[in-house]
Amino acid sequence: MRQYFRQISFVLVIKLIAITSLYYCFFSKEHRFKITPQRISEQLIGSHQTWN
């Protein structure tokens, strides 16, 4: 019983390390877009429209 608990906890720790490292590789602050009010308005309204 104790051996199974050790194996399961080892696998869970490895999976947690893998998920955390993937998060830092793909979703860290360096990979996020800079959000500005101008960018939001361009996305909502559309930058290709003209107001005539």
N, C-alpha and C positions, 0 to 999 in steps of 0.2 A: 504494500500500500504506500509506503513512504517513497519507494522508488518511482511510482507513477506520479506522485505529487511533485517530485523533483524534476521529472521529465516534462510534465505539463508546465510547471513554472518556468523552466528553461526556455521552452518554446514560446511562451507568452512574452518573456523578456526580450527574446530575439525579435519577435514580431513588433513589439513596442519600439524597439530601437530602429527597426526598418521603417516603420510608419513615420516616426519622428524625423529621421534623416530625409525621407522623401518630402515631407512637409517643408523642411528647411531648404531643400534643393529647388522646389517648384513654387512655393508660396511665401517665400521670405519677402521682406520689404523691398529688396532690390528688383523683384519681379513684378511688383505692383505698379499700376498706372498712377500717374499724378492726376488727382482729381481737382479740377478748378471749376469755378462757376461758368467760365466760358466754355469749357469742354462739355459740361452738363447741358448748357443751353444749345450747343451745336448738336448734341445727340438727340435732344428732345424735339427741337424745331427742325433741324436739318440745315447743314451749312450750304446746301446747294440752292435753297429757295431765295428769291428776291422779293422784296416788299415794295412793289410799285403799284 
